[in-house]
Amino acid sequence: MRSQGLYDPRYEHDACGVGFVVNIKGEKSHTIVEQAITVLLNLRHRGACGCEANTGDGAGILLQMPHAFLREAAKKEKIALPGPAEYGVGMMFLPRDPAERRECEKLFEQIVKEEGQHFLGWRTIPTDDRTLGRTAQLAEPLMRQAFIGRNAKLADDMAFERKLYVIRRRAENAIRYSELKSGSSFYISSLSYKTLVYKGMLMSEQVQFFYPELKDPSVESALALVHSRFSTNTFPSWERAHPYRYLAHNGEINTLRGNINW
């Protein structure tokens, strides 16, 4: 490639695929979710697969809290959710072994209690892994949502968000980074009163099928961040998929000029 107009090939670099859709008036709708999934489908060329064409490097979507959907979904689990901003939701990767999973859950519930918040219950997120490759299926965790009620003494919304951050960090240290046998299978994709992250070791086109509830009309958001991963310098895994809790990485350390210099 040669320089032309404002284009300079020195600034060429490889990058993952990232997209952002927003209603600038802040109005939530399922249309935003649908448009974001369309963006994700069009980012397939920016992601990658492994030795199997149907095992992806990772893909996902970040949404605002769809309260109407969650209220009805939680009700089926006999969980009564309070109003918006009065509860947080943890999107959790957990061990598939029931005994190991319960060990992680009990520790998490204990930390929530110690931090003065109210643990409301668990919900298993419906998933469908039939489109996934064998490699992705073998590493697949169980997906569950943890509902945490806000202590009434936390009058400020961001004080609650900070408390959820503390809970997440404590849980990671007590479970994922401990000597616990099942710890490596424990991961929190998001823990917030504002957003949810649906992600995994998926291809761009597999996200909407793996998480069927994304097609539910009551899953509404005013913004959506999507990502399709190309793992040039780390191996793919379920937890390394993006979006992360607050961002999505859209570049690699390997620029064209960097590679030439090497």
C-alpha positions as CSV (number, residue, x, y, z in Angstrom):
1,M,0.0,0.0,0.0
2,R,1.2,3.5,-0.7
3,S,0.4,6.9,0.8
4,Q,-2.6,8.6,-0.8
5,G,-4.4,11.8,0.4
6,L,-4.9,11.5,4.2
7,Y,-4.0,7.8,4.1
8,D,-0.6,6.7,5.5
9,P,0.2,3.0,5.6
10,R,2.5,3.5,8.6
11,Y,-0.7,3.6,10.7
12,E,-2.0,0.2,9.5
13,H,-2.6,-2.2,12.3
14,D,-4.5,-5.4,13.1
15,A,-7.5,-5.1,15.3
16,C,-10.5,-7.0,16.7
17,G,-14.0,-6.0,15.6
18,V,-15.9,-3.6,17.8
19,G,-19.2,-1.9,17.3
20,F,-21.4,0.5,19.3
21,V,-25.0,1.3,18.8
22,V,-26.8,4.0,20.9
23,N,-30.1,5.9,21.0
24,I,-28.9,9.5,21.6
25,K,-32.1,10.3,23.5
26,G,-31.5,7.5,25.9
27,E,-34.7,5.7,24.9
28,K,-34.5,1.9,25.4
29,S,-35.8,-0.5,22.8
30,H,-35.2,-4.0,21.5
31,T,-34.3,-2.4,18.2
32,I,-31.0,-1.3,19.6
33,V,-30.2,-4.9,20.6
34,E,-31.2,-6.2,17.2
35,Q,-29.1,-3.5,15.4
36,A,-26.1,-4.4,17.6
37,I,-26.4,-8.1,16.7
38,T,-26.5,-7.1,13.1
39,V,-23.3,-5.1,13.6
40,L,-21.8,-8.1,15.3
41,L,-22.7,-10.4,12.4
42,N,-21.0,-7.9,10.0
43,L,-17.8,-8.1,12.2
44,R,-17.3,-11.7,11.6
45,H,-14.3,-11.0,9.3
46,R,-12.6,-9.2,12.3
47,G,-12.9,-12.2,14.5
48,A,-11.2,-15.6,14.2
49,C,-11.8,-19.3,14.8
50,G,-9.6,-22.1,16.0
51,C,-8.8,-25.5,14.4
52,E,-12.6,-25.9,14.1
53,A,-14.5,-23.5,11.9
54,N,-17.2,-23.3,14.6
55,T,-15.0,-22.7,17.6
56,G,-14.5,-19.0,18.0
57,D,-11.9,-16.8,19.7
58,G,-14.7,-15.0,21.5
59,A,-17.6,-12.6,20.9
60,G,-20.2,-10.9,23.0
61,I,-22.5,-7.9,23.8
62,L,-22.8,-5.4,26.6
63,L,-26.3,-4.0,27.3
64,Q,-28.0,-1.7,29.8
65,M,-30.1,-3.5,32.5
66,P,-33.3,-4.8,30.8
67,H,-35.4,-4.5,34.0
68,A,-38.8,-5.6,32.5
69,F,-37.2,-8.8,31.2
70,L,-35.3,-9.6,34.3
71,R,-38.3,-9.0,36.6
72,E,-40.3,-11.6,34.7
73,A,-37.3,-14.0,34.4
74,A,-36.5,-13.8,38.1
75,K,-40.2,-14.3,39.0
76,K,-40.0,-17.7,37.4
77,E,-37.3,-18.6,39.9
78,K,-39.5,-17.2,42.7
79,I,-37.2,-14.1,43.1
80,A,-39.0,-10.8,43.6
81,L,-36.8,-8.0,42.2
82,P,-37.0,-4.5,43.6
83,G,-37.1,-1.5,41.3
84,P,-34.3,-0.4,38.9
85,A,-31.0,0.6,40.6
86,E,-32.2,-1.2,43.7
87,Y,-30.5,-4.5,42.7
88,G,-27.4,-5.6,40.9
89,V,-26.9,-8.6,38.6
90,G,-23.8,-10.7,38.3
91,M,-23.2,-12.6,35.0
92,M,-21.3,-15.6,36.2
93,F,-19.3,-18.5,34.7
94,L,-19.5,-21.4,37.1
95,P,-18.2,-25.0,37.2
96,R,-20.5,-27.6,35.6
97,D,-20.0,-30.0,38.5
98,P,-22.9,-29.4,40.9
99,A,-20.9,-29.9,44.1
100,E,-18.1,-27.6,42.9
101,R,-20.6,-25.0,41.6
102,R,-22.4,-24.9,45.0
103,E,-19.1,-24.4,46.8
104,C,-18.4,-21.3,44.6
105,E,-21.9,-20.0,45.1
106,K,-21.9,-20.4,48.9
107,L,-18.6,-18.4,49.1
108,F,-20.1,-15.7,46.8
109,E,-23.3,-15.5,48.9
110,Q,-21.2,-15.2,52.1
111,I,-19.2,-12.3,50.6
112,V,-22.4,-10.5,49.6
113,K,-23.7,-10.8,53.1
114,E,-20.4,-9.7,54.7
115,E,-20.5,-6.5,52.5
116,G,-23.9,-5.7,53.9
117,Q,-26.0,-6.4,50.8
118,H,-28.9,-8.8,50.3
119,F,-28.5,-11.9,48.2
120,L,-31.8,-12.4,46.4
121,G,-31.1,-15.7,44.5
122,W,-29.7,-17.4,41.4
123,R,-31.1,-17.9,37.9
124,T,-29.6,-20.2,35.4
125,I,-29.3,-18.5,32.0
126,P,-30.8,-20.6,29.2
127,T,-28.0,-21.4,26.6
128,D,-27.9,-23.5,23.5
129,D,-24.5,-24.8,22.5
130,R,-25.5,-26.9,19.4
131,T,-23.8,-24.5,17.0
132,L,-20.5,-24.5,19.0
133,G,-17.4,-26.5,18.1
134,R,-16.2,-29.4,20.3
135,T,-13.3,-27.4,21.7
136,A,-15.6,-24.6,22.9
137,Q,-18.1,-27.2,24.3
138,L,-15.5,-29.0,26.3
139,A,-14.5,-25.7,28.1
140,E,-18.0,-24.4,28.4
141,P,-19.0,-23.2,31.9
142,L,-22.5,-23.0,33.4
143,M,-24.0,-19.6,33.0
144,R,-25.9,-18.1,35.9
145,Q,-27.1,-14.8,37.1
146,A,-26.7,-13.7,40.8
147,F,-29.2,-11.1,42.0
148,I,-28.0,-8.8,44.8
149,G,-30.4,-6.4,46.6
150,R,-29.1,-3.0,47.6
151,N,-28.8,-2.0,51.2
152,A,-31.2,0.9,51.9
153,K,-28.3,2.7,53.7
154,L,-26.6,3.2,50.3
155,A,-28.5,6.2,49.2
156,D,-26.2,7.0,46.3
157,D,-26.4,4.8,43.1
158,M,-22.7,4.9,42.5
159,A,-22.0,3.9,46.1
160,F,-23.9,0.7,45.3
161,E,-22.0,0.3,42.1
162,R,-18.7,0.6,44.1
163,K,-20.0,-1.9,46.6
164,L,-20.7,-4.4,43.8
165,Y,-17.1,-3.8,42.5
166,V,-15.8,-4.7,46.0
167,I,-17.9,-7.8,46.1
168,R,-16.6,-8.9,42.7
169,R,-13.0,-8.3,43.6
170,R,-13.3,-10.1,46.9
171,A,-15.1,-13.1,45.2
172,E,-12.3,-13.3,42.6
173,N,-9.6,-13.4,45.3
174,A,-11.5,-15.9,47.4
175,I,-12.5,-18.2,44.6
176,R,-10.8,-17.7,41.3
177,Y,-7.4,-16.9,42.6
178,S,-7.5,-19.2,45.6
179,E,-6.4,-22.8,46.1
180,L,-10.0,-23.8,45.5
181,K,-10.2,-26.8,43.1
182,S,-13.0,-25.3,41.0
183,G,-11.7,-21.7,41.3
184,S,-10.4,-21.5,37.7
185,S,-13.9,-22.2,36.4
186,F,-15.3,-19.2,38.3
187,Y,-15.5,-15.9,36.4
188,I,-17.7,-12.8,36.7
189,S,-18.4,-11.3,33.2
190,S,-20.1,-8.3,34.8
191,L,-21.5,-7.3,38.2
192,S,-23.4,-4.1,38.1
193,Y,-26.7,-2.4,38.6
194,K,-26.4,-0.7,35.2
195,T,-25.2,-3.3,32.6
196,L,-25.0,-6.9,31.6
197,V,-22.4,-8.7,29.5
198,Y,-23.3,-11.7,27.4
199,K,-20.2,-13.3,26.0
200,G,-18.2,-16.5,25.5
201,M,-15.9,-18.5,23.3
202,L,-18.2,-17.9,20.4
203,M,-18.2,-16.8,16.8
204,S,-20.0,-13.6,16.0
205,E,-23.0,-15.4,14.5
206,Q,-23.2,-17.8,17.5
207,V,-24.0,-15.2,20.2
208,Q,-27.7,-14.8,19.4
209,F,-28.2,-18.6,19.3
210,F,-26.1,-19.4,22.4
211,Y,-28.1,-16.8,24.4
212,P,-31.6,-17.2,23.0
213,E,-33.0,-14.6,25.4
214,L,-31.3,-11.9,23.5
215,K,-34.1,-12.3,21.0
216,D,-36.8,-11.6,23.6
217,P,-38.6,-8.3,22.7
218,S,-38.5,-7.3,26.4
219,V,-34.7,-7.2,26.4
220,E,-34.3,-3.5,25.8
221,S,-31.4,-1.1,25.9
222,A,-30.5,2.4,24.8
223,L,-26.9,1.3,24.0
224,A,-25.1,-1.8,23.1
225,L,-21.4,-2.6,22.7
226,V,-20.4,-5.7,20.6
227,H,-17.0,-7.3,20.0
228,S,-15.6,-10.1,17.8
229,R,-12.1,-11.2,19.0
230,F,-9.0,-12.1,17.0
231,S,-6.5,-13.5,19.6
232,T,-3.1,-13.0,18.0
233,N,-1.1,-13.1,21.2
234,T,-3.2,-15.1,23.8
235,F,-5.1,-18.3,23.5
236,P,-8.9,-18.0,23.3
237,S,-11.0,-18.9,26.4
238,W,-14.5,-18.2,27.6
239,E,-13.4,-15.5,30.0
240,R,-11.1,-13.7,27.5
241,A,-14.0,-12.9,25.2
242,H,-15.1,-9.3,25.1
243,P,-16.7,-7.0,25.9
244,Y,-15.1,-6.7,29.3
245,R,-17.0,-5.1,32.1
246,Y,-16.4,-1.5,31.1
247,L,-14.7,-1.6,27.7
248,A,-13.8,-3.6,24.6
249,H,-10.3,-3.7,23.2
250,N,-10.0,-2.8,19.5
251,G,-6.4,-3.3,18.8
252,E,-3.4,-5.6,19.1
253,I,0.2,-4.7,20.1
254,N,1.3,-5.8,16.7
255,T,1.3,-2.9,14.2
256,L,2.5,-3.3,10.7
257,R,5.5,-1.1,11.4
258,G,6.2,-3.0,14.6
259,N,6.3,-6.3,12.7
260,I,8.6,-4.8,10.0
261,N,10.9,-3.6,12.7
262,W,11.0,-7.1,14.3
